[in-house]
Amino acid sequence: MRDKRLEAHLLHLLREPRTLEDLHTQLQALHPGLKKATLFALLVRLRREGKVAFREGHFLAGKPQDADP
């Protein structure tokens, strides 16, 4: 099963655009065994799900596209 806490921490950090290296450094304290490849795979999955966007070399939390004002 996927680590939902890691996903929650990641999405919290992605309120602001961040690089893969920055994310890895930030999350290393909370998840000491986290590898960059594992983090990248999680980011790719979240991107496919529409929760994360990748723009200009930075990841950031995606915005819901079906939200009505």
C-alpha positions in Angstrom: 0.0 0.0 0.0 1.2 3.5 -0.8 2.4 5.7 2.0 -0.5 8.2 2.4 1.5 10.3 4.9 4.3 10.8 2.4 1.7 11.8 -0.2 0.1 14.3 2.2 3.5 15.8 3.1 4.4 16.1 -0.5 1.2 17.8 -1.5 1.6 20.2 1.4 5.1 21.1 0.3 3.9 21.6 -3.3 1.7 24.6 -2.4 4.8 26.4 -3.7 6.8 25.3 -6.8 9.7 23.1 -5.9 12.4 21.1 -7.6 12.9 17.4 -7.2 16.1 18.0 -5.2 14.4 20.5 -2.9 11.5 18.1 -2.3 13.8 15.2 -1.5 15.8 17.4 0.9 12.6 18.6 2.7 11.1 15.1 2.9 14.3 13.3 4.0 13.8 14.5 7.6 10.3 12.9 7.8 11.1 9.9 5.7 14.8 9.0 6.2 14.8 6.0 3.8 13.2 7.9 0.9 15.1 7.6 -2.4 14.9 10.2 -5.1 13.7 7.6 -7.6 10.8 6.6 -5.3 9.9 10.3 -4.9 10.0 10.8 -8.6 7.7 7.8 -9.2 5.2 9.2 -6.7 5.3 12.6 -8.5 4.7 10.9 -11.8 1.7 9.0 -10.4 0.3 12.1 -8.9 0.8 14.0 -12.1 -1.2 11.3 -14.0 -4.0 11.7 -11.4 -4.0 15.5 -11.9 -2.9 16.3 -8.4 0.6 17.6 -9.4 1.8 19.7 -12.3 5.3 20.1 -13.7 6.2 23.6 -15.1 9.5 25.2 -15.8 11.5 22.6 -14.0 9.4 22.7 -10.8 6.6 20.6 -9.4 3.5 22.1 -7.8 0.1 21.0 -6.6 -2.4 20.9 -9.4 -5.7 22.8 -9.2 -9.0 21.0 -9.6 -10.2 21.7 -13.1 -13.9 20.9 -12.5 -14.4 23.4 -9.6 -17.1 26.0 -10.2 -16.7 29.4 -8.7 
